[in-house]
Structure formats: C-alpha cells, structure tokens
Amino acid sequence: MVISDIHGDIYNLNKAITIYYKEGCKRLLLLGDLFNYGVDLHRIDIINRLNLMKDDIIACIGNCDVDIRNILFDMPDQNEIKLNNKKIIITHGHLTNRNDLLKMKADIIFIGHTHIPIIEEIDKKLFINPGSISKTRSSDNTFVIVDEKNITIRNLNNEILQEYKLK
C-alpha cells in the first residue's frame, strides 16, 4: 500500500490501515507529510499507530515533516526499493521538479505532494501519485495498492478508481 499526505488525519489513517490489513499488504510506503506545519491534535496518536507498524514501513520525508526527522523511523528525502526486478523510487516531491523525475534511473517512481492521484507512463517510466488520504484535491481521499499484476488507485471505501496492468 502507498499513502501520502496524511496531514494529521488519524481517522483516515486508521481507515487506510484497516484496508492495509484486510488486503493482506506486506509493506506500507509513506510518501511524506504525515503532519501539518505547527500543532497537530493527533500527532502522538499517529506516531504511536505508525510505530506499531515500523517494520512494515518504507518512508520518505515531506515538506511538513522536517521537524520529525528520525522521531518515527528512517525518513530520508527519497528511498529506493526493488519489487519484481523493478527499481522503485519513493519521494514526496517537494524537492524535485518534472525534469528531475524524468532523469531518475528507476522503473517506477512514487511521488506525493500534489494530493492528486495519477498513474502515468512517460519515457518507459511509471509515475504514480497516490493522492492524499486527508486533504484531497480530487473528488476522493485516495491511496494506491500494488500487487504483482496491478496498480490500483482506491478511495477509503476501498473502491477501485483507476487500474494499471503491470507489464
């Protein structure tokens, strides 16, 4: 599962984590902005909830997370992983522009920050933004599920909004 831009919304985080376990997901990729700038009412709840899953989480830091670096778990500016012989980069996106992303040596790039879900193939690279589980700029709060065959953008009712078949 890939989520981004929680922005302190413990209620929607709990909905997403419930789906994570129901779907049998193995890893949670966090693309940053766990909190808002300033005070968050649910900061401790989010920290506690995510720390329970820290062995399942691969994360990167967002522009709103600079004051929490290394409080939860390792949150570099970007992270790299392998999945089915594909190189994957995860980044929040606030430190990169489109040209930077196109130059990255990766098969799949997960990027957050815009709060708008997309699955787009450019120059044989797959760019995926899961949208936001809280402050959406689309019609639904969204996240992404990746399996061996498909990438799906889903809403918090676990309804598939967009599907991409992996090659």
C-alpha positions in Angstrom: 0.0 0.0 0.0 1.2 3.5 -0.8 -0.2 6.5 1.0 0.8 10.2 1.1 -0.2 13.4 2.7 -1.8 12.2 5.9 -1.6 15.8 7.4 -2.5 14.7 10.9 -5.8 12.9 10.0 -5.7 9.9 12.4 -9.3 8.9 11.4 -8.5 8.5 7.7 -5.1 6.9 8.6 -6.9 4.3 10.6 -9.3 3.6 7.7 -6.3 3.1 5.4 -4.5 0.8 7.8 -7.7 -1.3 8.2 -7.7 -1.7 4.4 -4.0 -2.5 4.6 -4.6 -5.5 6.9 -7.8 -6.6 5.1 -6.0 -6.7 1.8 -3.0 -8.6 3.2 -0.5 -5.9 2.3 3.1 -6.6 3.1 4.6 -3.1 3.1 3.4 0.4 3.7 5.1 3.1 1.6 4.7 6.5 3.2 5.4 9.4 0.8 5.6 12.1 3.5 3.6 14.9 5.0 2.4 12.8 8.0 1.6 16.0 9.8 0.8 19.7 9.2 3.0 22.6 9.9 2.7 23.6 13.5 0.5 21.9 16.1 -1.4 18.7 15.2 -4.0 17.4 17.6 -3.4 13.8 16.7 0.4 13.8 16.4 1.0 11.4 19.2 -1.7 9.1 18.0 -0.2 9.0 14.5 3.3 8.4 15.9 2.1 5.5 18.1 0.0 4.0 15.3 2.8 4.1 12.7 5.5 2.9 15.2 3.4 -0.3 15.7 4.0 -1.0 12.0 7.5 0.4 11.7 9.0 -2.9 10.4 6.5 -2.8 7.5 7.1 0.8 6.6 9.3 2.3 4.0 9.1 6.1 4.1 10.4 9.4 2.8 10.0 12.8 4.4 7.7 15.5 3.2 7.9 19.3 3.4 5.6 19.3 6.5 7.8 16.7 8.3 11.1 18.4 8.7 10.7 18.7 12.5 10.1 15.0 13.0 13.1 13.6 11.1 14.2 10.4 12.9 11.5 10.6 15.5 9.5 7.7 14.0 11.7 5.7 11.7 14.2 6.4 8.9 12.7 9.1 6.7 15.2 10.2 4.0 14.4 12.7 1.3 13.9 9.7 -1.1 14.1 6.0 -0.7 14.8 3.1 -3.2 13.4 -0.4 -3.2 13.1 -3.4 -5.6 9.9 -5.1 -6.5 9.8 -8.0 -9.0 13.2 -6.9 -10.5 11.9 -3.3 -10.9 13.7 -0.4 -9.3 11.3 1.9 -7.4 12.0 5.3 -6.0 9.7 6.9 -3.5 9.8 10.7 -2.9 7.5 13.3 -1.6 8.2 15.6 -4.5 8.8 18.9 -2.8 12.5 18.8 -3.7 12.2 17.7 -7.3 10.6 19.0 -10.5 9.4 17.1 -13.6 12.8 17.2 -15.2 14.5 15.8 -12.1 12.0 13.0 -12.0 12.5 12.1 -15.7 16.2 11.8 -15.1 15.9 9.4 -12.3 17.1 5.9 -13.0 14.0 3.9 -12.0 11.2 1.8 -13.5 8.6 3.2 -11.1 8.5 6.5 -9.2 6.0 7.1 -6.5 5.6 10.8 -5.7 3.3 12.6 -3.3 2.9 16.3 -2.5 0.2 17.3 -5.1 -2.7 15.5 -3.4 -3.9 14.5 -6.9 -3.9 10.8 -7.8 -2.2 9.7 -11.1 -0.8 6.8 -12.9 1.1 8.0 -15.9 3.8 6.4 -18.1 6.4 8.7 -19.6 9.6 7.5 -21.4 9.1 3.9 -20.2 8.9 5.1 -16.6 5.8 4.7 -14.5 4.9 7.8 -12.3 2.4 7.2 -9.6 0.9 9.6 -7.1 -1.5 8.0 -4.6 -3.2 11.4 -3.9 -4.0 12.2 -0.3 -5.8 10.3 2.4 -6.8 13.6 4.0 -6.7 16.9 2.2 -7.6 15.8 -1.3 -7.5 18.0 -4.3 -9.6 15.4 -6.2 -13.1 14.0 -5.5 -11.9 11.3 -3.1 -9.3 10.7 -0.5 -7.1 8.1 -2.1 -4.2 5.6 -1.8 -2.6 3.0 -4.0 -2.4 -0.8 -3.8 0.4 -2.6 -5.7 0.5 -6.3 -6.4 2.3 -8.5 -8.8 -0.1 -7.7 -11.7 -1.8 -4.4 -11.0 -1.5 -0.9 -9.5 -4.8 0.5 -8.4 -5.9 3.9 -7.1 -8.6 3.4 -4.4 -10.7 5.5 -2.2 -11.1 5.0 1.5 -14.2 2.8 0.8 -11.7 0.5 -0.9 -13.3 1.1 -4.3 -11.0 1.0 -7.3 -11.0 4.3 -9.1 -8.2 3.6 -11.6 -6.3 0.4 -12.5 -3.0 -0.1 -14.4 -1.9 -3.5 -15.5 1.8 -4.1 -14.9 3.9 -5.4 -17.9 
